[in-house]
Amino acid sequence: MKRALIFVFSLFFSASIIAQITGSVVNIDKTPVSGATVSLLSSKDSSIAKLELTNTDGRFNFNSIKAGNYIISATHIGYTKLFIIWLY
């Protein structure tokens, strides 16, 4: 049985059109998931804008994000894939 992933993230604005998205990937027990692949996808065509791996604390960071609508995806072996729509 696959376990669920959960996102905990925040958005930091460094300019009116550029932002930074940081967050954590945790499991249902709120335990950090290290080594998860986090993808930032364009909502227009699902093309990959950026990729990150979570660190040992389950944290990830996307720098210099332009204004737009995105899909954030997290995957890890043994877990179900998680998608979040990010409107910015």
C-alpha positions as CSV (number, residue, x, y, z in Angstrom):
1,M,0.0,0.0,0.0
2,K,1.4,3.4,-1.0
3,R,1.6,6.2,1.6
4,A,0.5,9.8,1.0
5,L,2.8,12.8,0.6
6,I,1.9,16.2,2.0
7,F,3.3,19.6,1.0
8,V,4.1,22.3,3.5
9,F,5.4,25.4,1.6
10,S,5.5,29.1,1.5
11,L,6.1,31.8,-1.1
12,F,8.6,34.6,-0.7
13,F,8.5,37.6,-3.0
14,S,11.8,39.2,-3.9
15,A,10.4,41.4,-6.6
16,S,7.0,42.0,-8.2
17,I,7.6,39.4,-10.8
18,I,10.1,37.1,-9.2
19,A,9.5,34.9,-6.2
20,Q,11.0,32.0,-4.3
21,I,9.0,29.0,-3.3
22,T,10.3,26.9,-0.4
23,G,8.7,24.1,1.4
24,S,8.8,20.6,2.8
25,V,7.5,17.2,1.8
26,V,6.3,15.1,4.7
27,N,4.3,11.9,5.0
28,I,1.0,11.5,6.7
29,D,2.7,11.2,10.1
30,K,4.5,14.5,9.4
31,T,7.8,12.8,9.1
32,P,10.1,14.5,6.5
33,V,10.6,12.6,3.2
34,S,14.2,13.0,2.1
35,G,15.1,12.4,-1.6
36,A,11.7,13.2,-3.0
37,T,11.6,14.7,-6.4
38,V,9.8,18.0,-6.5
39,S,8.9,19.4,-9.9
40,L,7.7,22.8,-10.9
41,L,5.6,22.5,-14.0
42,S,4.1,25.1,-16.3
43,S,0.3,24.9,-16.0
44,K,0.0,25.8,-19.6
45,D,1.6,22.7,-21.1
46,S,3.0,20.8,-18.1
47,S,6.6,21.4,-19.2
48,I,9.3,21.3,-16.5
49,A,10.3,24.7,-15.3
50,K,12.5,23.5,-12.4
51,L,13.4,20.3,-10.5
52,E,14.6,19.8,-6.9
53,L,15.3,16.9,-4.6
54,T,14.3,17.3,-0.9
55,N,17.2,17.3,1.6
56,T,17.4,15.2,4.7
57,D,14.8,17.4,6.4
58,G,12.4,17.0,3.5
59,R,12.9,20.7,2.4
60,F,13.1,22.0,-1.2
61,N,13.7,25.5,-2.6
62,F,12.8,27.0,-6.0
63,N,14.6,30.3,-6.6
64,S,13.9,33.1,-9.2
65,I,10.4,32.0,-10.2
66,K,8.7,34.3,-12.7
67,A,5.0,35.2,-12.2
68,G,2.7,32.6,-13.6
69,N,0.6,29.6,-12.9
70,Y,2.4,26.4,-12.0
71,I,1.8,22.8,-10.9
72,I,4.0,21.5,-8.2
73,S,4.5,17.7,-8.1
74,A,6.2,15.5,-5.5
75,T,7.2,11.9,-6.1
76,H,9.1,9.3,-4.1
77,I,9.2,5.5,-4.3
78,G,6.6,3.9,-2.1
79,Y,4.4,7.0,-2.0
80,T,1.5,8.2,-4.2
81,K,2.3,11.1,-6.5
82,L,1.1,14.5,-5.2
83,F,0.1,17.5,-7.3
84,I,-0.6,21.1,-6.2
85,I,-1.8,23.9,-8.4
86,W,0.1,27.1,-7.7
87,L,-1.5,30.4,-9.0
88,Y,0.8,33.4,-8.9
